[in-house]
Amino acid sequence: MKRKKLLFADHDTSNQASSINKVFMESGFQVVTADNGRSAFEEVVRGHYDLVITELNLPRVNGLGLLRQIKEVKASLPVILISENAGVKEAVEAMKLGADDFLIKPLTLKMVEIIISQVSNGLGTADKGKSDGKFKVITKNQEMKRLLQMAKDVADSRASIFIQGESGTGKEIFARYIHNNSSRKNNAFVAVNCAALPESLLESELFGHEKGAFTGAIARKKGKFEMADKGTLLLDEISEMDYQLQSKLLRVLQEREVDRVGGMDPVPVDVRFIATTNRNVEEQIKEGKFREDLYYRLNVIPLLLPPLSTRKDDIPLLAEYFIEKYCKMDNRSVKGLTEEAMASLMQMPWRGNVREFENIIERAVLMCKGDLIDQESLFIIGGRGPSAEPGYSSIPALPLKEVEKNVIFRALDQTNGNRTHAADILGISVRTLRNKLNEYKKTMAEQ
């Protein structure tokens, strides 16, 4: 029988830590240790593990940062966080990021026995199913069912898939669904947001670099293409990628090899490519912003996700799912919605789609005073429903530049600092938003 493999990331060198490792080894585990977050992540990328246990307060990259990185490349890998002095805030954050458990040190023998039992009974393998649940597409809508069946039918092919749809329609969840139904599901799923990084960093992030390739390149670094080898690479918001960089991406799609920045020899990669966008790419091609040849290379299997406004039959199902999700996460006991609250949800335009819907339900679960969510719980902020248009009377008389700045910061606040989503709400590109923020930063420094 193959031994389970455990990565134990902790800078604690006490006898207690050694004893815990010994218990795992005596129970048939192969234990690999790491004393900092960066080396732990490198281990995860390099090898196959059934479980990761990490201390919260690791040097170099802390436990939450390590958890976030792991879930980006191996979403189905179980991760347990441990800490001596963590509070509720850290525990909640860990669970939101996908941690399987959060335990307080010192770990007792009983705790270790429970962990061993969970892994032995399939946490490390059945969690693939848990991942499918986490990234499950909740729907009874016929068009969505057709798209899901199409996605499942092509999941095992090497064909590139291009998923288009408005922001918040679930493009990344669809991409993960495809990965989890493919023969690559036990290998890495690597997601790259092409809009979140400046052009100067995106190339190194994707292709990697050699030591000395540029100032600050103190060591060789694998890029996302190499990290996704034998797995799936999601190029999120690909329409925001610089035109010149699109040429290099086209070569990778054609040749199945990458050239690290500063490297001499190409590195072969076996990667399944999935790209997403919320823009009209054909219009961008006409405007000279997107390469037509790259579009056809990526668009072998096109999937166009419908907005939530055209699948209102899914709203009761989504409401039930998200209420249950956030009740478990936040230890609440909400049973459902009043008829009036459900009617309000059915009437809303949902310009932010499922992402906006989930945000509203999460807040309503937290604000609900009884068993059922009512309209007051739904729309407690400002007394207005989601996607509502602000009244002119609420806008003070300010210079236009100041109004623009306030609107931008409000959008960032609404999206919890997510620049891609904020830019989409504002109707501008992420690059324009980044330039605006740099302009405000420069103005503040000069004052």
Number of C-alpha atoms within 10 A of each C-alpha: 4 7 12 20 20 22 23 21 26 23 17 12 9 8 9 13 15 11 12 17 20 13 15 19 16 10 15 15 20 17 18 15 18 18 18 21 27 18 16 25 20 12 16 20 19 10 8 16 19 22 24 25 24 29 27 27 20 23 14 13 18 16 27 23 17 25 28 15 20 25 20 15 23 21 28 29 26 26 24 22 24 22 21 13 10 15 10 8 8 15 21 14 12 23 17 12 15 20 22 18 15 21 16 16 14 13 15 11 12 9 14 15 13 11 18 18 13 12 18 16 11 12 21 21 17 12 19 19 14 15 19 19 12 17 18 16 16 15 17 14 13 11 14 18 14 11 17 17 12 15 22 17 13 16 23 17 11 13 16 21 24 25 24 22 18 20 22 21 22 21 24 19 15 22 27 24 23 25 27 26 16 20 14 19 22 18 21 26 28 24 21 20 16 24 23 19 17 14 18 9 10 21 22 20 20 21 24 23 23 19 15 14 17 11 7 8 14 12 11 16 17 16 20 21 30 24 23 24 19 19 25 29 25 27 23 23 23 22 25 21 24 18 14 11 12 19 14 15 18 17 14 18 18 10 12 16 19 23 19 25 21 16 17 9 10 12 14 15 19 15 25 24 20 26 25 26 20 20 18 12 18 14 11 14 15 11 9 11 17 23 19 14 13 17 18 12 16 20 17 12 16 17 19 17 18 17 20 23 18 12 15 18 15 17 20 16 13 20 20 14 14 19 24 18 17 21 16 12 13 12 11 16 16 20 15 18 25 14 13 12 18 18 13 16 23 16 10 16 17 22 20 22 19 19 17 20 21 19 15 20 24 21 16 24 29 17 16 20 13 12 14 18 25 21 21 16 22 25 18 15 11 6 11 13 19 20 13 11 8 9 7 7 7 7 9 8 9 9 8 9 9 11 14 13 14 12 13 20 15 14 20 19 13 15 18 11 13 13 21 23 20 23 21 19 17 14 10 12 18 23 19 11 19 18 12 15 15 12 12 13 11 11 10 9 8 7 5
